[in-house]
Amino acid sequence: MNNTPQEGMDKYNKAFQKIINYVNNKTEYPIDLSVVLARNFYDKEELLKKMYDYLPNVQERFNNLDEKEKEIRLKRAETNIMWEGKENLTNISDEEKRKFIYNSRTLNEAFLDIDYELRGKEYFEKENLIPLLGSFGLGAGGELWLHLASNKSSFVDFWAGMGILEIREDKIIEKTISQKQFEQIKDELKK
């Protein structure tokens, strides 16, 4: 959906699992936090078939959103795309990029809906289970679940980024930036 190589996703999951392990080992209250990978719950080919069969419904739902909401969702989808990932997409046209972003967004929403259909009540609605979502949990049930956000001024997950403080007028704003963002502003940063 976002041109990220599998090894990149595995590295991301491993980093997040380290944080989970730290929390599990340091807390004075017994809680069971764990990373659950959706790919371990069903056959990939079955999932993809269901997603692509359902995709026209998601596209119709997306196309019926007002323009402002469409732009918000497309912008969020774009932050997850690796233009130089599994394939090098850095030289595609703006129109092709826009189409890729749209497909990424609608495929992700199709995945969320089908994942919920496949695991739904038996998994997500278990007693004493609290699903946590990334910063923008759209999809079945996601609006009511807890969102694991980086901070209020960043889209980048804290375990995959770098923390900085930004001075805006008379306020200090905490931000988490990606490696790409760091490269763009590194000469302006002060220690």
N, C-alpha and C positions, 0 to 999 in steps of 0.2 A: 504493500500500500504506500510505503514512503521511501522506497529505494534503499533502505538500510540493510547492509549485509548481516547475515545471521550472527557472525562473530561479534559484531557491534552490539546487537541486542543481548547476546549472551554476556558480554562484558558489563553492560548496563545492569542486567539482572543480578549478576554476581556482586556488583558494587552495592546495590540496594539490599541484597541478602546479608552482606556484612553489617549494614546498619541495623537490620532487623535482629541479627544475632547479638549485636552489642546491646540493644535495648532489652532483649530477652534475658541476657545475662546480668544486666545492671539494675534491673527494676526490683524494688522491694515487694511488689505485688505480683503474684503469679498470673501472667497473661500469656497467651499463646499466639504470637504474631508469626506469620509465615508468608512467604511469597508463593503464590500459586500460579503456575503457567497454564493458560487456557489450552495450549497445544497438547498438554498431557491428558486431556479429558475426552478427546474424540479424534476420529480419523480425519486427517487434513483434507483429503479429497472429498469426503462427505460434507465437511464444513464449507469448502469452496463452492461446491455445487449448490448447496442451500443458499449461500451468500449471493451467487450470481443469479439464481432464480428469483430471489427476493429484491435484488438491486433496483429494478424498475419502480417498486413501491417506495424505496428510499429516495430515489431521484425525483419522483413526483412530489413527495413530501418536502424535499429540499427546495425544489423549484417553486413551490407554493409559499415559501417564506418571504417576508418582505426583504427588500434589497439590503437594508442595513444588517439584518440578522444573517443573510447569506454572506456578506462581506466579513462579518465577525468570524463565522465558522470557517470560511476559506482562509482567512489570515491565521487562525489557530492551526489549521491543517498544514499550512505552509511552514510553520515553525518546526514541524516534525519531519520535513522532507530533507533527505540528503541528496543534493543535486549531483554530488560526486560520490556515489555510493556503489551499490551493486553494478550499476551502469553509470557512465559519465553523461549526465543530462545538462551539463553547464552550457552547452552550445545550442540547445533547442530554442525555437522561437518563443516569443512572449505568449503567443496564442497556444502553443503546445504546452508551455509551463502552466498556463491558466487551466487547460484541460487536465493536466496531470494533477494539479491541486484539487480540482473538482472531483476527479476520480478517487483521489486519496481520501477526501472528506466523505464521499458517499459510500465508498467501500468500508471505511471505518465504522460508519453508522450501521451499515448492513451487518458487519461483524458483530457489533454490540447487540443488535437485536437478535441475531441468530444464536449467538453465544448464550444469551438469556433464555431463548427458546429451548436450547439443548440442555442447559444446566439449571435453568430457572428455579422452581420451587425446591427441587431436591438439593440444590447447592446454595443459591443466594438467599433463600428464605429459611435456612436452618436456624433453630433457636441458638442464641448466644453467638451468632456470626455477624460481624460488622464488616461489610465490604468497604474497602478504601479505594478510591479512584484517583487517577492523576488529576492534574489541575483543572481539566475541563471534562467532566464526566457526563457526556451526552449519551442518551440511549436508554433502554428499558431499565427502570429503577434508578438510574444514575442521578437523577435530579434530587433524589431523597437520600442518597448515600453520602458518607463523609468523603470529602475531597482532600487529598494530600497535596497541598500546594507548596510551592517554593517559598514565596513571600508575596505580599500584595502588589509589589511593583515588578515582578519578574515572571516569565513563562518557563524559564529554565529550571529543571529539577536540581535541588541543592547538591545531590550526591553526584551529579554529572557536570557541575559547573564550578564557578569560582565566585567567592563573595567579594563585593566591593561596597563602599559607601559613596553616595553621590550627594554633593551639596547643591540644593535647589533653593535659591533665595535664602530664607532663614531656617531651612529644614535639612536634616540629614536623612537621606532615603537609603535603606538597605536594598541591594540588588544582587541577584545571582546572574552571572553572564556565562555564555558559552565560550568555547575556545575561539570560534569565529568572531564573536563580539569582542573578545579580548584583543584579537589581532587588529581589529578596526580602531580600537581606542587606546592601545597600550602606550603610545607615545604621549598621551594626554594624562595618564594616571600619575598620581603622586603617592609616595609611601609615607 
